[in-house]
Amino acid sequence: MALPSATPPQEPVPTPPDTLVAGWKGIATDWASDQDAFKRVPWGKAMMWIFLLSDTFIFTCFLTGYMSVRISATAPWPNPSEVFALTIGGVKIPLILIAIMTFVLISSSGTMAMAVNFAYRRVRGKCAALMLATAAFGATFVSMQAFEWSKLIAEGVRPWSNPMGAAQFGASFFMITGFHGLHVSVGVIYLSIVAFKVLRSDYERSGNYQIVEIAGLYWHFVDLVWVFIFAFFYLW
């Protein structure tokens, strides 16, 4: 009696590159290739998002540490309405400088958004002018922040001491606002350089104005962080 012949092993059918694989295996397959994970996403924009994500972690740690220090402080925490008040015409106005700083920075987000719009419409003059206006808003903000720092230093506030109450106030304030001010200063330089390159038609030759949008992502992030700093330091 003849034995049945063994069936030859079947070779696996290759999965077409555009076929989606379900479940965790699909996620691993998708993220195993940068080309699949960031399909149709420019590398510059992807890298900026990754940088902003890492910066978000840093600011979150700073603000979380600030909350912990403030809650656990045994000495009275200074009253922001008194610490950050300015005397104008013999009248003490609480938080007036901070309100102006916030208005300036929020306004800069509007000019930056319009600059991105004109960039994609290839209106170089208006795009560059709005980017420079955004940078001017940022420089104004940093100048007012420097005035605020000078006022507090003149009143005796130091990173290691504070005549107005809890000693931790000075360290928290100078560290967090200084780190944010550094971001704004870098953004002013960044936007000025990109605006100059827009005027010089560097991006007109390639037809790619994505760098303006990438710069806008950075600037909007800086503005958003200030909203949290404003709420934590000046309203709490």
LINURQUI-V885535 format. One record per residue. N is the residue number from 1. RES is the residue in one letter. PHI is phi in degrees with one decimal (none if undefined). PSI is psi as a letter, one per 30 degrees, with the letter a starting at -180 (999 if undefined). OMEGA is omega in whole degrees, 0 to 359 (* if undefined). Layout:
# LINURQUI-V885535
n:res:phi:psi:omega
N:RES:PHI:PSI:OMEGA
N:RES:PHI:PSI:OMEGA
This chain:
# LINURQUI-V885535
n:res:phi:psi:omega
1:M:none:k:183
2:A:-77.6:k:178
3:L:-78.4:k:178
4:P:-66.2:k:180
5:S:-69.6:k:180
6:A:-68.4:k:178
7:T:-75.0:k:181
8:P:-62.8:k:181
9:P:-61.2:k:179
10:Q:-82.1:k:176
11:E:-78.9:k:180
12:P:-62.6:k:179
13:V:-77.0:k:181
14:P:-63.8:k:179
15:T:-81.2:k:177
16:P:-55.4:k:185
17:P:-60.9:f:183
18:D:-93.7:g:180
19:T:-81.8:k:180
20:L:-82.5:k:177
21:V:-99.7:k:185
22:A:-80.6:l:173
23:G:78.1:a:182
24:W:-63.5:e:178
25:K:-62.3:e:178
26:G:-65.6:e:178
27:I:-63.5:e:179
28:A:-63.3:e:179
29:T:-64.1:e:182
30:D:-65.1:e:185
31:W:-83.7:f:178
32:A:-72.0:f:180
33:S:-121.6:k:179
34:D:-61.2:e:181
35:Q:-64.1:e:178
36:D:-78.4:e:185
37:A:-67.9:e:183
38:F:-116.8:h:181
39:K:-61.2:k:179
40:R:62.4:g:174
41:V:-107.9:j:180
42:P:-59.9:k:182
43:W:-62.3:e:180
44:G:-60.4:e:179
45:K:-68.0:e:179
46:A:-62.5:e:180
47:M:-66.7:e:177
48:M:-66.2:e:178
49:W:-63.4:e:178
50:I:-65.1:e:178
51:F:-63.2:e:180
52:L:-65.1:e:177
53:L:-64.1:e:178
54:S:-64.8:e:178
55:D:-67.3:e:177
56:T:-61.5:e:178
57:F:-61.5:e:182
58:I:-65.0:e:180
59:F:-64.7:e:177
60:T:-63.7:e:177
61:C:-63.7:e:179
62:F:-61.5:e:183
63:L:-70.6:e:175
64:T:-65.6:e:176
65:G:-62.0:e:178
66:Y:-61.4:e:179
67:M:-62.9:e:180
68:S:-64.4:e:180
69:V:-64.4:e:183
70:R:-67.2:e:181
71:I:-67.0:e:184
72:S:-89.8:f:182
73:A:-65.6:k:179
74:T:-87.5:e:178
75:A:-81.2:l:180
76:P:-61.2:k:177
77:W:-82.6:k:182
78:P:-58.2:k:178
79:N:-79.7:j:183
80:P:-57.8:e:181
81:S:-63.5:f:178
82:E:-92.4:e:182
83:V:-65.0:e:186
84:F:-104.2:h:177
85:A:-91.3:l:175
86:L:-122.2:k:177
87:T:-96.2:j:181
88:I:-125.0:j:181
89:G:62.7:h:180
90:G:79.4:g:181
91:V:-112.6:k:179
92:K:-86.8:j:183
93:I:-108.6:j:181
94:P:-73.6:k:172
95:L:59.6:g:182
96:I:-66.3:e:180
97:L:-66.7:e:180
98:I:-65.5:e:178
99:A:-64.1:e:179
100:I:-66.2:e:179
101:M:-59.3:e:180
102:T:-66.0:e:179
103:F:-61.3:e:180
104:V:-62.7:e:184
105:L:-70.3:e:178
106:I:-65.7:e:178
107:S:-62.6:e:180
108:S:-65.3:f:176
109:S:-65.5:e:177
110:G:-65.7:e:179
111:T:-65.6:e:179
112:M:-68.0:e:178
113:A:-62.5:e:178
114:M:-67.5:e:178
115:A:-63.0:e:178
116:V:-63.6:e:180
117:N:-61.5:e:180
118:F:-69.9:f:178
119:A:-63.6:e:180
120:Y:-72.9:f:173
121:R:-89.4:f:178
122:R:61.1:h:172
123:V:-97.8:i:191
124:R:-62.5:e:184
125:G:-61.8:e:181
126:K:-68.2:e:179
127:C:-62.0:e:181
128:A:-65.6:e:180
129:A:-63.1:e:180
130:L:-70.5:e:176
131:M:-67.3:e:177
132:L:-67.5:e:176
133:A:-64.9:e:176
134:T:-62.3:e:178
135:A:-62.7:e:178
136:A:-65.8:e:175
137:F:-59.0:e:179
138:G:-63.7:e:179
139:A:-64.6:e:177
140:T:-63.6:e:179
141:F:-60.3:e:181
142:V:-62.8:e:178
143:S:-62.7:e:178
144:M:-67.0:e:176
145:Q:-66.7:e:177
146:A:-63.6:e:176
147:F:-63.7:e:179
148:E:-62.0:e:178
149:W:-60.8:e:181
150:S:-60.3:e:179
151:K:-63.4:e:181
152:L:-67.3:e:178
153:I:-64.2:e:178
154:A:-64.3:f:179
155:E:-86.6:g:174
156:G:99.1:g:180
157:V:-77.6:k:179
158:R:-132.2:l:176
159:P:-60.9:f:183
160:W:-109.1:f:180
161:S:-155.7:l:181
162:N:-158.2:j:181
163:P:-70.1:f:184
164:M:-93.6:f:182
165:G:155.1:b:185
166:A:-58.2:k:181
167:A:-66.7:f:182
168:Q:-68.4:f:182
169:F:-59.1:e:183
170:G:-62.2:e:180
171:A:-62.6:e:180
172:S:-63.6:e:184
173:F:-65.7:e:183
174:F:-66.0:e:182
175:M:-67.7:e:187
176:I:-74.4:e:179
177:T:-68.2:e:177
178:G:-67.7:e:179
179:F:-65.0:e:177
180:H:-68.5:e:178
181:G:-61.5:e:175
182:L:-62.6:e:178
183:H:-62.6:e:179
184:V:-64.4:e:180
185:S:-62.4:e:177
186:V:-63.0:e:179
187:G:-63.7:e:178
188:V:-61.0:e:179
189:I:-65.0:e:181
190:Y:-59.6:e:181
191:L:-64.7:e:180
192:S:-64.5:e:180
193:I:-65.8:e:180
194:V:-64.0:e:179
195:A:-61.7:e:178
196:F:-63.4:e:179
197:K:-69.4:e:175
198:V:-64.7:e:179
199:L:-63.2:e:182
200:R:-82.4:g:178
201:S:66.5:g:179
202:D:-63.4:e:182
203:Y:-89.0:f:178
204:E:-68.0:e:181
205:R:-66.6:e:181
206:S:-89.0:f:183
207:G:71.5:g:184
208:N:-116.7:j:180
209:Y:-106.7:g:182
210:Q:-64.5:f:180
211:I:-61.9:e:178
212:V:-67.1:e:178
213:E:-65.7:e:179
214:I:-63.9:e:176
215:A:-62.2:e:178
216:G:-65.1:e:177
217:L:-59.4:e:179
218:Y:-61.5:e:185
219:W:-68.0:e:178
220:H:-64.5:e:177
221:F:-63.5:e:179
222:V:-59.8:e:179
223:D:-66.0:e:180
224:L:-64.8:e:178
225:V:-61.3:e:180
226:W:-61.9:e:178
227:V:-58.6:e:179
228:F:-70.4:e:178
229:I:-62.9:e:178
230:F:-59.5:e:181
231:A:-67.6:e:186
232:F:-76.0:e:186
233:F:-88.2:e:192
234:Y:-104.8:f:181
235:L:-107.4:f:182
236:W:-85.3:999:*
